[in-house]
């Protein structure tokens, strides 16, 4: 009977006691989340930022940050993320490194559950962006595949590197890696690169960058690490096997929005619809950055989204 009383009365009460209350909880510490936190904090709100990995999000993992106003010379994703983190902490933003596993967004009080605790808030801002899209091919999990340019690039100094993807993000990393590798091959599904002209011009200036057009990486073979790469010509269907046990493969095939846990929201192809104030269909719930339905996904637009979301969330809580 005593055990039953503890489980039914005391334990639930203790759980409720442990739940911490905030004005605004922000999920994700990329540019959108950091921007939202700084603006919300400036308005006197108690802010909690929850981040699964590290401050910076995807932009924190890139070799260089380009085209953002007032970046430092030779700005890297790492330096950019470090300065964002410093600014947020200096503003008094509380950052906890926890993985959000469940959210309850409907109602006046929102609840966010992580692998370490439970939190409640008046408003919530969803800013946890996206994750790199998987290719869904055999051998994708082998060592030497899905590498990160600034982290792994120098392990392939003088060797062959393959970049999967022909858009801005992929080509920017190819340019960076061309200064390290013996040869860089950009594998793109289109007939030509689909990046901005600036990057096309830079690619043309490198003698060790080669483009493999209208092609896809369709399989990887090896024991623990990649030893053979299978490429398929998307026009002819012809397959080509390249044997190279020392090569590195860097995949930039777009992102998948991290919206799987937001079961109460109606999504558009996985992305969150918002209005001009970054409000979702649920009162008190905002979204910002790459996780939203939008046409332009850049650091600049993420920061703008975050500023609007932070100001509006503060105004209603």
Secondary structure, 3 states (H helix, E strand, C coil): CHHHHHHHHHHHHHHHHHCEEEEEEEECCCHHHHHHHHHHHHCCCCEEEECCCCCCHHHHHCCCCCCCCCCCCCCCHHHHHHHHHHHHHHCCCEEECCCEEEEECCCCCEEEEECCCEEEEEEEEECCCEEECCCCCECCCCECCCCCHHHHHHHHCCCEEEEECCCHHHHHHHHHHHCCCCEEEEECCCCCCCCCHHHHHHHHCCCCEEEECCEEEEEEECCCECCEEEEEECCCCCEEEEECCCCEEEECCCEEECCCCCCCCCEECCEECCCCCCECCCCCEEECHHHECCCCCCHHHHHHHHHHHHHHHHHHC
